[in-house]
């Protein structure tokens, strides 16, 4: 009975994680499309306006300095790459989330490979940036990866 309850809880956790990944994918795609319509100069002005108060309170804030530096060096080429990356990454997440929730067996290994690649990429980026947010996202991806693997094993056992 307790084993069945745990399986139900983990299945609901899997479903919630996949839904959140899908929502994240929609938001990434929207962000990527919106980024196409923002000039680098406008983005820089926006970052300066949004960080002005924080910088006044804490002039040595490394996050604000990093955001401002990134906005200042944001080129058209970077904008197009970031936009394409966000749209592609977002669409892939939505596509995989929809198919995982439909329990399509082929989607599980594809999602496992995609999440593994993302986790490796994020780990490499973390080794260079030491971004706490990137570390948290990678840990979340590893938890989701584990849940997907578990669901895949259960789904393949049921289909036998």
Beta strands, then each sheet from edge to edge (+ up, - down):
end
